[in-house]
Amino acid sequence: MLAAGLDVTLLGRERVRDTFLEHGLKLTDYQGRVAHLTPDAVPFITSSADYQGTPDVVLLTVKCTALEEAALDLAGLVNSETVVVCCQNGIGTKELVARHLTARTVPAMVPFNVAWLEEARLHRGTEGELLLQQDKAIEPLVEAWKLMGVPASTKSDFTSISWGKLLLNLNNAINALAGIPLLEELHDRDYRRVLSSCMRELLAALGKAGIKPAKLTKAPPFLVPWILLLPNWLFRIIAQQMLAIDPLARSSMWDDLQKGRPTEIDFLNQAVVELAFQQGLTAPVNERIVTLVKQMERAGGGSPGMSSSEMVSQLLHGKGGE
């Protein structure tokens, strides 16, 4: 947005500000695009009290685990005319923010993977279109993203999009536990078997609840778990047409484990467990993943680097031989 000429102020942690002050900000993507901003072109504050006036739009991009703290911090900055865009993965984030703010809250869906690389380089490693709930205040942002080569559009109904995104985000925990790049993980059929089981549990619960998840890849949601079970040679052919992923992409949950931070597991796999329970079903694979990720959080030792065979043994026990 800065590169497109919009009036933007970044509000974040001191360590991020210090990195930007030293290096500026470099944005790259899997298609070879590069945008570089010098330190003096990146306005950055570390407290909402340092902002003069009232912002028209706030893009709230913290993890789910920091949402409540961020909303409380923003309460004195925004008013009923401000639009707060909730850019989190998971279910229930918009409602959590709305409880603390008078501002209008709208959901957004960020489909692509972004990795923080050396110095202040942020790299978009997968394809996908930013989706935001329709609101006049965010139209200039959508146009700016398009101008800079980032696909973006608005939608009126977000329920199906939120659940469709959650379906894809069920791989976050698997990748975090595996501790390897996304591309390498998805090329291993045993990891995909675990992901397929997680997805089928969610689809069963959604079907009973009468919710149809949005199609966010080139394949319809109900077909994705079965594509994952294909032999490696055939999966690679089909996957290349479904979603572009470069070798640098990793799950942000992996980064959380590595840095000893709380993960978003309660908003992802745990949401599947709760929906299944509400519908009189169970989601045992998702439940085991939640337990395992929380064990890793408490241990504080980073990703356990689970092999695919170990993951199948621990998580698919009693699931049969899909």
C-alpha positions as CSV (number, residue, x, y, z in Angstrom):
1,M,0.0,0.0,0.0
2,L,2.9,2.3,0.7
3,A,4.4,1.5,-2.7
4,A,1.1,2.3,-4.3
5,G,1.1,5.7,-2.7
6,L,-1.6,5.3,0.1
7,D,-1.3,7.1,3.4
8,V,-0.2,4.2,5.6
9,T,1.2,4.0,9.2
10,L,2.5,0.7,10.5
11,L,1.8,-0.1,14.2
12,G,3.7,-3.0,15.7
13,R,6.3,-4.3,18.0
14,E,9.6,-2.6,18.7
15,R,11.7,-5.4,17.3
16,V,9.9,-5.1,14.0
17,R,10.3,-1.4,13.9
18,D,14.0,-1.6,14.7
19,T,14.5,-4.1,11.8
20,F,12.6,-1.8,9.4
21,L,14.6,1.2,10.6
22,E,17.8,-0.7,9.9
23,H,17.0,-2.3,6.6
24,G,13.8,-0.7,5.2
25,L,11.2,-3.2,3.9
26,K,11.6,-5.6,1.0
27,L,8.6,-7.5,-0.4
28,T,9.1,-10.4,-2.9
29,D,7.0,-13.2,-4.2
30,Y,7.1,-16.5,-6.0
31,Q,6.6,-14.9,-9.4
32,G,9.7,-12.7,-9.0
33,R,8.1,-9.4,-8.1
34,V,10.2,-7.2,-5.9
35,A,9.3,-4.0,-4.0
36,H,11.8,-2.2,-1.8
37,L,11.1,0.7,0.6
38,T,13.9,2.6,2.3
39,P,13.7,3.0,6.1
40,D,12.5,6.6,5.8
41,A,9.6,5.5,3.6
42,V,8.2,3.1,6.3
43,P,6.3,5.2,8.9
44,F,6.2,2.9,12.0
45,I,4.9,3.5,15.5
46,T,4.9,1.1,18.5
47,S,1.9,2.6,20.4
48,S,-1.6,3.6,19.2
49,A,-1.1,6.7,21.4
50,D,1.5,7.9,18.9
51,Y,-1.1,8.1,16.1
52,Q,-2.5,11.5,15.3
53,G,-6.2,11.5,14.5
54,T,-8.5,8.6,13.7
55,P,-7.7,6.0,11.0
56,D,-10.2,5.3,8.2
57,V,-9.2,1.6,8.1
58,V,-7.2,-0.6,10.4
59,L,-5.8,-3.9,9.0
60,L,-5.5,-6.1,12.1
61,T,-2.8,-8.7,11.2
62,V,-1.7,-10.1,14.5
63,K,-2.1,-13.8,15.3
64,C,-5.3,-15.0,16.9
65,T,-3.5,-15.4,20.2
66,A,-2.8,-11.6,20.3
67,L,-6.2,-10.5,19.1
68,E,-7.7,-9.5,22.4
69,E,-4.7,-7.5,23.5
70,A,-4.6,-5.7,20.1
71,A,-8.3,-4.9,20.2
72,L,-8.0,-3.4,23.7
73,D,-5.1,-1.3,22.5
74,L,-7.1,0.0,19.5
75,A,-10.2,0.8,21.5
76,G,-9.0,4.4,22.2
77,L,-7.9,4.9,18.6
78,V,-10.9,3.9,16.5
79,N,-14.5,5.1,16.4
80,S,-17.8,4.0,14.8
81,E,-16.6,5.3,11.4
82,T,-13.4,3.2,11.4
83,V,-13.4,-0.1,9.6
84,V,-11.3,-2.8,11.3
85,V,-10.4,-5.6,8.9
86,C,-9.7,-8.9,10.7
87,C,-7.1,-10.8,8.7
88,Q,-6.8,-13.9,10.9
89,N,-7.0,-17.6,10.2
90,G,-9.6,-19.6,12.1
91,I,-13.2,-19.2,13.2
92,G,-14.7,-16.6,15.6
93,T,-12.0,-13.9,15.3
94,K,-14.2,-11.1,14.0
95,E,-16.6,-11.6,16.8
96,L,-13.8,-11.6,19.4
97,V,-12.6,-8.2,18.1
98,A,-16.1,-6.7,17.8
99,R,-16.7,-7.3,21.5
100,H,-14.0,-4.7,22.4
101,L,-14.5,-2.1,19.6
102,T,-17.1,0.4,18.5
103,A,-15.6,0.3,15.0
104,R,-17.2,-1.7,12.1
105,T,-15.4,-5.0,11.9
106,V,-15.2,-7.0,8.6
107,P,-13.4,-10.3,8.0
108,A,-10.7,-10.9,5.4
109,M,-9.1,-14.0,4.1
110,V,-5.4,-14.1,3.3
111,P,-4.9,-17.3,1.2
112,F,-1.2,-17.2,0.6
113,N,1.8,-18.1,2.7
114,V,4.3,-15.4,3.7
115,A,7.7,-16.1,5.2
116,W,9.9,-13.6,7.0
117,L,13.3,-14.2,5.5
118,E,16.7,-12.5,6.0
119,E,16.7,-9.0,7.5
120,A,13.4,-7.3,6.6
121,R,12.3,-9.4,3.6
122,L,8.8,-10.7,3.5
123,H,8.3,-13.3,0.8
124,R,4.9,-14.5,-0.6
125,G,5.5,-18.1,-1.4
126,T,2.1,-19.3,-2.7
127,E,-0.6,-18.0,-5.1
128,G,-4.0,-16.9,-4.0
129,E,-6.4,-13.9,-4.0
130,L,-7.0,-11.7,-0.9
131,L,-10.7,-11.7,-0.1
132,L,-12.4,-9.1,2.0
133,Q,-16.0,-8.5,3.0
134,Q,-17.5,-5.7,1.0
135,D,-17.2,-2.2,2.4
136,K,-16.7,1.1,0.6
137,A,-13.9,2.1,3.0
138,I,-11.6,-0.7,1.8
139,E,-12.1,-0.2,-2.0
140,P,-8.9,2.0,-2.2
141,L,-6.9,-0.8,-0.6
142,V,-8.2,-3.4,-3.0
143,E,-7.2,-1.2,-6.0
144,A,-3.8,-0.5,-4.5
145,W,-3.1,-4.3,-4.1
146,K,-4.2,-4.9,-7.6
147,L,-1.9,-2.1,-8.9
148,M,1.0,-3.8,-7.1
149,G,0.3,-7.2,-8.5
150,V,-1.5,-8.7,-5.5
151,P,-4.8,-10.3,-6.5
152,A,-7.7,-8.9,-4.3
153,S,-11.4,-8.7,-4.3
154,T,-14.5,-8.3,-2.0
155,K,-17.3,-10.7,-1.2
156,S,-20.7,-10.2,0.5
157,D,-20.9,-13.5,2.3
158,F,-18.0,-14.7,4.4
159,T,-19.2,-17.7,6.3
160,S,-18.5,-20.2,3.5
161,I,-15.1,-18.5,2.8
162,S,-14.0,-18.7,6.5
163,W,-14.8,-22.4,6.6
164,G,-13.2,-23.0,3.2
165,K,-10.0,-21.3,4.4
166,L,-10.0,-23.4,7.6
167,L,-10.2,-26.5,5.5
168,L,-6.9,-25.5,3.9
169,N,-5.4,-24.2,7.1
170,L,-5.6,-27.7,8.7
171,N,-2.2,-28.3,7.1
172,N,-0.6,-25.6,9.3
173,A,-0.3,-27.9,12.3
174,I,0.9,-30.8,10.3
175,N,3.6,-28.7,8.7
176,A,4.6,-27.3,12.1
177,L,5.0,-30.8,13.6
178,A,6.9,-32.0,10.5
179,G,9.3,-29.0,10.6
180,I,10.0,-29.0,6.9
181,P,9.0,-26.7,4.0
182,L,5.4,-27.0,2.7
183,L,6.4,-28.3,-0.7
184,E,8.5,-31.1,0.8
185,E,5.8,-32.0,3.2
186,L,3.1,-32.2,0.6
187,H,5.2,-34.4,-1.6
188,D,5.1,-37.1,1.1
189,R,1.9,-39.2,0.9
190,D,1.9,-40.1,4.5
191,Y,1.8,-36.5,5.6
192,R,-1.1,-36.0,3.1
193,R,-2.9,-39.0,4.6
194,V,-3.0,-37.2,7.9
195,L,-4.2,-34.0,6.3
196,S,-6.9,-35.8,4.3
197,S,-8.3,-37.3,7.5
198,C,-8.4,-33.9,9.2
199,M,-10.2,-32.4,6.2
200,R,-12.7,-35.3,6.0
201,E,-13.6,-34.8,9.7
202,L,-14.3,-31.1,9.0
203,L,-16.3,-31.8,5.8
204,A,-18.5,-34.3,7.7
205,A,-19.2,-31.8,10.4
206,L,-19.9,-29.0,7.9
207,G,-22.2,-31.2,5.9
208,K,-24.3,-32.0,9.1
209,A,-24.4,-28.3,10.0
210,G,-25.6,-27.4,6.5
211,I,-22.5,-25.2,5.7
212,K,-21.0,-25.3,2.3
213,P,-17.3,-24.3,2.3
214,A,-16.1,-22.0,-0.4
215,K,-14.0,-23.2,-3.3
216,L,-10.6,-21.5,-2.8
217,T,-8.4,-23.7,-5.0
218,K,-9.0,-25.0,-8.5
219,A,-10.5,-28.2,-7.0
220,P,-13.9,-28.3,-5.1
221,P,-13.5,-28.7,-1.3
222,F,-15.1,-32.2,-1.2
223,L,-12.6,-33.5,-3.7
224,V,-9.4,-32.1,-2.1
225,P,-9.1,-34.9,0.6
226,W,-9.2,-37.6,-2.0
227,I,-6.7,-35.8,-4.3
228,L,-4.3,-35.9,-1.3
229,L,-4.5,-39.7,-1.1
230,L,-3.3,-40.1,-4.7
231,P,0.1,-41.8,-5.4
232,N,2.9,-39.2,-5.3
233,W,3.6,-39.2,-9.0
234,L,-0.1,-38.4,-9.8
235,F,-0.5,-36.0,-6.9
236,R,2.4,-33.9,-8.1
237,I,0.9,-33.5,-11.6
238,I,-2.5,-32.5,-10.2
239,A,-1.1,-30.3,-7.4
240,Q,0.9,-28.2,-9.8
241,Q,-2.4,-27.2,-11.4
242,M,-4.2,-26.6,-8.1
243,L,-1.8,-24.3,-6.2
244,A,1.7,-22.8,-6.9
245,I,4.1,-23.2,-4.0
246,D,7.7,-22.3,-3.9
247,P,10.4,-24.1,-1.9
248,L,10.6,-21.2,0.7
249,A,7.0,-21.5,2.0
250,R,6.4,-22.8,5.5
251,S,3.5,-22.8,8.0
252,S,3.5,-19.8,10.3
253,M,2.6,-22.2,13.1
254,W,6.0,-23.8,12.6
255,D,7.5,-20.3,13.2
256,D,5.5,-20.0,16.4
257,L,6.8,-23.3,17.7
258,Q,10.3,-22.4,16.8
259,K,10.1,-19.1,18.7
260,G,8.3,-20.5,21.7
261,R,5.1,-18.5,21.0
262,P,1.5,-19.7,21.5
263,T,0.0,-21.1,18.3
264,E,-3.4,-20.6,16.7
265,I,-4.4,-24.3,17.2
266,D,-7.5,-23.3,19.2
267,F,-8.9,-21.3,16.2
268,L,-8.0,-24.0,13.7
269,N,-8.1,-27.8,14.5
270,Q,-9.9,-27.2,17.8
271,A,-12.7,-25.4,15.9
272,V,-13.2,-28.6,14.0
273,V,-13.4,-30.6,17.2
274,E,-16.0,-28.2,18.6
275,L,-18.1,-28.1,15.4
276,A,-18.1,-31.9,15.2
277,F,-19.2,-32.1,18.9
278,Q,-22.0,-29.6,18.2
279,Q,-23.2,-31.9,15.4
280,G,-23.0,-35.1,17.4
281,L,-19.9,-36.2,15.7
282,T,-16.2,-36.7,16.6
283,A,-13.0,-35.5,15.1
284,P,-10.3,-37.7,16.6
285,V,-7.4,-36.9,14.3
286,N,-7.9,-33.2,14.8
287,E,-8.2,-33.7,18.5
288,R,-4.9,-35.7,18.6
289,I,-3.2,-32.9,16.7
290,V,-4.5,-30.3,19.1
291,T,-3.1,-32.3,22.0
292,L,0.2,-32.8,20.3
293,V,0.7,-29.1,19.4
294,K,-0.1,-28.0,22.9
295,Q,2.4,-30.5,24.3
296,M,5.0,-28.9,22.0
297,E,4.0,-25.4,23.1
298,R,4.5,-26.4,26.8
299,A,7.8,-28.1,26.0
300,G,9.2,-25.0,24.3
301,G,11.6,-26.9,22.2
302,G,10.3,-25.9,18.8
303,S,9.1,-28.3,16.1
304,P,9.5,-32.0,17.0
305,G,10.4,-32.7,13.3
306,M,8.1,-35.7,13.1
307,S,8.6,-38.0,10.2
308,S,5.6,-38.9,8.1
309,S,5.6,-42.5,9.3
310,E,5.7,-41.3,13.0
311,M,2.8,-39.0,12.3
312,V,0.7,-41.7,10.7
313,S,1.5,-44.0,13.7
314,Q,0.5,-41.4,16.3
315,L,-2.4,-39.6,14.6
316,L,-4.1,-42.2,12.4
317,H,-4.0,-45.0,14.9
318,G,-7.3,-46.8,14.6
319,K,-8.2,-44.9,11.4
320,G,-7.5,-47.8,9.0
321,G,-5.3,-47.8,6.0
322,E,-6.6,-44.9,3.9
